[in-house]
């Protein structure tokens, strides 16, 4: 939930929006979604038909599932009709002003989402009190599979839970930002434990912001040390990361969500930062070596007061999800969200494709290495 633009890593949210560089003009076709209260923090694609809860007459094919930041629920977005078909609500949490919705993840017929105390992000880690939840939800049967308290395992020392990754054994890994930690949840949701914690002691230090999985490999973005990517093996009893060495180049500040995308025959990781889009090219699928590829100009939000929180691949298109942290709240209806009703998903396909063309040429080598975190 960290106010920022988008950064691209090859293999490949914090209160008020931060100033961004002059944006590159969009060359593609933005997707504009119409409807109130969306304020999308993160979005994923569900493959298949989904019936809208409470409205069995409407089904949506391959919908987008977006966390509605201030409503603490998940919107079902019909990208063909360009509207919000309905929402997935969570009893006792949705529309409670204490909570925000952050990360979303889809694996098969299941949705994961993070319903967390918004104060952690609004205070930049100063206030990490309150209970945060990770929820696994059955999309076809419209019911929660489990709801897990991810604050207790952190002993109240960590807050700002955001995104998820799932390994090949079905374990869920929840990343937290202040000052950086990972909670591991067993597949049945019965056991949650502190799997990794950063070496930072102050909750106001911004640590881990995004996480993705490739099999049993976890890639985590970390704002500390100039901005870096950490590599974990999910099979380890406790998380022990290595740092992907990008030489003298760093990810810098304002990191937010991370998302894997496919371009040609290669996979890349897109990460939101305050600097715009930067590309890190892996030498191979092991992610043990990487190289930052820089665009000639940063790719930031083209929309006034908009902040990019994560990137999203929809078939051959790549979009930047735009959030509006600076909108006045509550809106005119007295609710939790602002009055905005049009939501641009910024088409950044051509910029990213152009940026990665050289990287995908045969014989391209990568010289960087990894190092163990002390």
C-alpha positions in Angstrom: 0.0 0.0 0.0 3.0 2.2 -0.4 2.5 5.3 -2.5 4.7 4.8 -5.5 5.0 4.2 -9.3 6.0 0.8 -10.9 9.4 -0.9 -11.2 10.0 -3.9 -13.4 12.3 -6.8 -12.4 13.1 -9.5 -14.9 12.6 -13.2 -14.4 9.8 -10.8 -13.9 0.9 1.0 0.9 1.8 3.8 2.7 -0.7 6.7 3.1 -0.4 9.8 0.9 0.9 9.7 -2.6 4.5 10.7 -3.2 5.7 13.1 -5.9 6.6 11.3 -9.1 8.7 12.1 -12.1 7.2 13.5 -15.2 5.3 10.6 -16.7 5.8 9.0 -20.1 2.8 9.4 -22.4 0.7 6.3 -22.7 1.0 4.7 -26.1 -1.6 1.9 -25.6 -5.2 1.8 -24.6 -6.0 2.2 -20.9 -8.8 0.1 -19.5 -11.3 2.4 -17.7 -13.6 0.8 -15.1 -16.7 2.6 -14.0 -18.3 2.4 -10.5 -18.0 3.7 -7.0 -15.7 2.9 -4.1 -13.2 0.7 -6.1 -9.9 2.3 -5.0 -8.0 -0.8 -6.2 -5.0 -1.6 -4.0 -4.0 -4.8 -5.8 -5.7 -6.8 -8.6 -5.4 -10.4 -10.0 -7.1 -12.3 -12.8 -9.5 -15.2 -12.1 -9.6 -17.7 -15.0 -13.1 -19.0 -15.6 -16.7 -18.0 -14.9 -17.5 -16.5 -11.5 -21.0 -16.1 -10.1 -21.5 -12.8 -8.2 -22.3 -13.4 -4.5 -25.9 -12.4 -3.8 -26.7 -12.0 -7.5 -26.8 -15.5 -9.0 -28.2 -14.1 -12.2 -24.9 -12.5 -13.1 -21.8 -14.4 -14.0 -18.5 -12.8 -15.1 -16.0 -14.5 -17.4 -12.3 -14.1 -16.4 -13.0 -11.3 -14.0 -10.4 -9.1 -12.3 -10.5 -9.4 -8.5 -9.4 -6.2 -6.9 -9.0 -5.3 -3.2 -11.1 -2.3 -2.4 -8.8 -0.5 -0.1 -11.2 1.5 2.1 -14.1 -0.9 2.0 -12.1 -3.9 3.2 -13.5 -6.3 0.6 -12.7 -7.6 -2.9 -14.4 -6.3 -6.0 -15.4 -8.5 -8.9 -14.6 -6.4 -12.0 -16.1 -7.2 -15.4 -13.4 -6.0 -17.8 -15.7 -6.5 -20.8 -18.6 -4.4 -19.4 -16.0 -2.2 -17.6 -18.0 -2.2 -14.4 -18.0 -3.6 -10.9 -20.2 -6.7 -11.0 -20.3 -7.2 -7.2 -18.1 -7.6 -4.1 -16.9 -10.4 -1.9 -17.4 -9.3 1.7 -15.9 -10.6 4.9 -18.2 -10.7 8.0 -17.1 -8.4 10.8 -14.4 -6.8 8.7 -15.9 -5.3 5.5 -16.8 -1.6 5.9 -15.2 -1.3 9.3 -13.2 1.9 9.2 -10.4 0.3 11.2 -9.5 -2.0 8.4 -8.1 -1.8 4.9 -7.8 -4.4 2.1 -4.4 -4.9 0.6 -3.0 -8.0 -1.2 -5.0 -10.4 -3.3 -3.9 -13.7 -4.8 -5.7 -16.3 -6.9 -4.6 -20.0 -7.2 -7.2 -22.2 -8.9 -10.6 -21.7 -7.3 -9.3 -20.0 -4.2 -8.7 -16.3 -3.4 -6.4 -15.0 -0.7 -6.7 -11.5 0.7 -5.2 -9.3 3.5 -7.6 -7.4 5.7 -5.3 -5.3 7.9 -5.4 -2.3 10.2 -5.0 0.8 8.1 -3.3 2.7 10.9 0.0 1.0 10.2 0.2 2.5 6.7 -1.4 5.8 7.5 1.1 6.3 10.3 4.1 4.9 8.3 4.6 2.2 10.9 4.2 4.5 14.0 1.0 2.6 15.0 1.1 -1.1 14.4 -1.6 -2.0 17.0 -4.6 -4.1 16.1 -5.2 -7.5 14.6 -4.5 -8.3 10.9 -6.0 -11.1 9.0 -5.2 -13.3 6.1 -8.2 -14.9 4.5 -8.5 -17.9 2.1 -11.8 -17.9 0.2 -13.6 -20.5 -1.9 -14.7 -18.6 -5.0 -17.1 -21.2 -6.4 -18.8 -22.0 -3.1 -18.7 -18.4 -1.8 -17.3 -19.1 1.7 -14.2 -18.6 3.7 -11.9 -21.6 3.9 -10.0 -20.1 6.8 -9.3 -16.7 8.5 -6.0 -16.5 10.3 -4.8 -13.9 12.8 -1.3 -13.0 11.5 -0.5 -10.4 14.2 -0.2 -12.8 17.2 2.6 -14.8 15.6 4.5 -11.6 15.2 4.3 -10.9 18.9 3.0 -7.4 18.2 6.4 -6.3 17.0 5.5 -6.2 13.3 2.7 -4.7 11.3 1.5 -3.7 7.8 0.7 -7.0 6.3 0.3 -6.8 2.6 0.8 -9.6 0.0 0.9 -13.4 -0.4 2.7 -16.2 -2.1 1.8 -19.9 -2.0 4.5 -22.7 -2.5 4.1 -26.1 -4.1 3.1 -27.7 -0.7 0.2 -25.2 -0.3 1.8 -23.2 2.5 0.9 -19.5 2.5 3.5 -16.8 3.1 2.3 -13.4 4.1 4.7 -10.4 3.9 4.6 -7.5 6.3 6.2 -4.1 5.8 6.9 -2.6 9.3 9.8 -3.2 9.7 9.8 -6.4 7.5 8.6 -9.9 8.3 7.0 -13.1 6.8 4.3 -15.2 8.4 4.0 -18.8 7.2 0.5 -20.4 7.3 0.1 -24.2 6.9 -2.3 -25.3 4.1 -5.1 -26.1 6.6 -4.9 -22.6 8.1 -4.4 -24.1 11.6 -0.8 -23.0 12.2 0.7 -19.6 11.7 4.3 -18.8 12.6 6.9 -16.1 12.3 9.0 -17.6 9.5 11.4 -14.6 8.9 12.0 -11.2 10.4 14.3 -8.5 9.2 17.1 -7.2 11.3 15.4 -3.9 11.7 14.1 -3.0 15.1 12.0 0.2 14.5 8.5 -0.2 13.2 8.8 3.0 11.3 11.4 1.4 9.1 9.9 0.3 5.8 11.0 -3.3 5.1 9.3 -6.0 2.9 6.6 -4.8 0.5 5.9 -7.4 -2.1 6.2 -11.2 -2.6 5.8 -13.7 -5.4 6.5 -17.4 -5.7 8.1 -19.6 -8.4 7.6 -23.1 -7.2 9.4 -23.2 -3.9 11.3 -20.0 -4.5 10.1 -16.8 -3.0 11.1 -13.4 -4.3 10.6 -10.5 -1.8 11.1 -6.8 -2.3 12.8 -5.0 0.6 13.1 -1.2 0.8 16.1 -1.3 3.2 19.7 -1.2 2.0 18.8 1.0 -0.9 16.1 -1.2 -2.2 16.7 -4.9 -3.0 15.2 -8.3 -3.9 15.5 -11.1 -1.4 15.5 -14.8 -2.5 14.1 -17.4 -0.1 13.6 -21.2 -0.3 10.1 -22.0 1.1 11.3 -25.4 2.1 13.6 -24.0 4.8 12.3 -24.4 8.3 13.0 -20.7 8.9 13.4 -18.1 6.1 17.0 -17.4 5.4 17.4 -15.0 2.4 20.1 -14.2 0.0 20.2 -10.8 -1.7 20.1 -10.7 -5.5 23.1 -8.6 -6.3 22.3 -5.9 -8.8 25.7 -4.3 -8.7 25.8 -0.6 -8.0 22.1 -0.2 -9.0 19.3 -0.4 -6.4 15.5 -0.3 -6.4 15.5 2.9 -4.4 12.5 3.9 -2.2 8.8 3.8 -2.3 8.6 0.1 -3.0 5.1 -1.5 -3.1 3.6 -4.6 -4.9 5.4 -7.1 -7.0 4.0 -9.2 -9.9 5.4 -11.8 -12.3 4.6 -11.3 -16.0 5.6 -13.2 -19.1 7.0 -11.4 -22.1 8.0 -13.7 -25.0 9.7 -16.7 -23.6 11.0 -14.9 -20.4 9.4 -14.0 -17.1 9.8 -10.7 -15.4 9.0 -9.3 -12.0 7.3 -5.9 -11.9 7.6 -4.0 -8.7 6.0 -0.6 -7.8 8.5 2.1 -6.7 8.5 5.9 -6.5 11.0 6.0 -9.4 8.9 4.3 -12.1 9.6 1.2 -14.0 13.0 -0.4 -13.9 13.8 -3.9 -15.2 15.9 -6.6 -13.5 16.8 -9.3 -16.0 17.6 -12.8 -14.5 20.5 -14.8 -15.9 18.4 -18.0 -15.6 15.3 -19.4 -13.8 17.3 -19.8 -10.5 17.3 -16.0 -10.0 20.8 -16.2 -8.6 22.1 -13.5 -11.0 20.3 -10.4 -12.2 20.8 -7.1 -14.0 18.9 -3.9 -13.8 17.8 -2.6 -17.2 16.8 1.1 -17.1 14.4 2.9 -19.3 15.4 6.2 -20.9 12.5 7.9 -18.9 10.6 6.6 -15.9 7.2 5.1 -16.5 4.9 6.7 -13.9 1.2 7.3 -13.5 -0.3 9.4 -16.4 -3.2 10.2 -14.2 -3.4 13.3 -12.0 -2.9 12.4 -8.3 -2.7 8.7 -9.2 -0.1 6.4 -7.7 0.9 3.0 -9.1 0.6 0.2 -6.5 1.3 -2.9 -8.7 1.3 -4.1 -12.3 -1.1 -6.6 -13.7 -0.9 -8.9 -16.8 -4.2 -9.6 -18.6 -3.4 -11.9 -21.5 -1.0 -9.9 -23.7 -1.6 -6.6 -22.0 0.3 -5.2 -19.0 -1.5 -2.6 -16.9 -0.4 -0.4 -14.0 -3.0 -0.3 -11.2 -3.7 3.3 -10.1 -4.6 4.2 -6.6 -5.7 7.6 -5.3 -4.5 8.0 -1.7 -5.0 11.7 -1.8 -8.8 11.8 -2.5 -11.0 13.4 0.1 -12.6 10.9 2.5 -15.3 10.3 3.4 -17.2 11.0 0.2 -20.5 12.8 -0.2 -22.4 9.7 0.8 -20.7 9.6 4.2 -19.1 6.3 3.5 -15.5 5.2 3.9 -14.3 5.8 0.3 -14.1 9.0 -1.8 -16.4 10.1 -4.6 -14.3 8.9 -7.6 -16.1 6.6 -10.0 -13.7 6.1 -12.9 -10.7 3.9 -12.5 -8.0 3.8 -15.1 -5.8 0.7 -15.5 -2.9 2.3 -17.4 -1.6 0.3 -20.4 2.1 0.1 -20.1 2.5 -2.9 -22.5 4.5 -1.1 -25.2 6.9 0.6 -22.8 7.8 -2.7 -21.0 8.0 -4.7 -24.2 10.4 -2.2 -25.8 12.5 -2.2 -22.6 12.9 -5.9 -22.6 13.5 -6.5 -26.3 17.3 -6.3 -26.0 17.3 -8.5 -22.9 15.5 -11.3 -24.8 18.1 -11.4 -27.6 20.0 -14.8 -27.8 23.3 -14.8 -26.1 22.5 -12.0 -23.6 24.6 -12.6 -20.5 24.1 -11.4 -16.9 27.0 -10.7 -14.6 25.5 -9.9 -11.2 25.6 -12.4 -8.3 23.8 -13.1 -5.1 25.1 -12.7 -1.5 23.9 -14.2 1.8 22.2 -11.9 4.2 24.1 -11.6 7.4 
